[in-house]
Amino acid sequence: MESAPSASSGTGLQVRGLSKEFRTAAETLKVLDNVTLDMQAGQDLSIVGPSGCGKSTLLYILGTLDSPSAGTVQLEGVQPFGLSPKDLAAFRNANIGFVFQDHHLLPQLSITENVLLPALATGKPTGEMLKRARDLIARVGLEERSSHLPGQLSGGERQRVAVARALLNRPKLLLADEPTGNLDSETTRKIAELLYELPRQEGTMLIVVTHSDWLAGRASRKMRLEDRRLVEQS
């Protein structure tokens, strides 16, 4: 029998003693060591650090796309790594949104259909969900292009669609991994405004992993991954 998910009255995100090791035939490589983090609804955080330091690994664990070697992650009172694979997938879809460096839009679907993709995991989208998708598309400034295909949009416009899609299910946590890495400086500025402002309006926690000091500086709270641990920055 599958064990029930661990839960408490805690809200937000709590990370305790998180570690991650990768084992090879020759050695054991530790990339995260005793990481601790707390966040509440509407807060945003940027994480910087050199390439290969484990930033993306941390983001994938927080997004439940990878599992830790030790420690716990709790989101809105639920410890997701105690769930069955099926329940974990449902929990992730309902509670976590992702924006990656590559937008990952399906080229054969319209902008509206791409934004609705998270709703398809639970069946046919409802009228309320369609209204939500149209509202988000308008809020990212693409209302007049909602029937276009991704190939008809610029790189910045496609990334705006990715932000709208990530927010469709009103996730508790939004994770962005180098979200402006492929964009020019002017488009980066516009995406940054959306990326920080929309989650604040929604009461969504936002974590941005980036090499860009400028993008990181837009966050209310800034941390650096250093010697496999998160360190606060002023």
Secondary structure, 3 states (H helix, E strand, C coil): CCCCCCECCCCCEEEEEEEEEEECCCCEEEEEEEEEEEECCCCEEEEECCCCCCHHHHHHHHCCCCCCCEEEEEECCECHHHCCHHHHHHHHHHHEEEECCCCCCCCCCCHHHHHCHHHHCCCCCCHHHHHHHHHHHHHCCCHHHCCCCHHHCCHHHHHHHHHHHHHCCCCCEEEEECCCCCCCHHHHHHHHHHHHHHHHHHCCEEEEECCCHHHHHCCCEEEEEECCEEEEEC
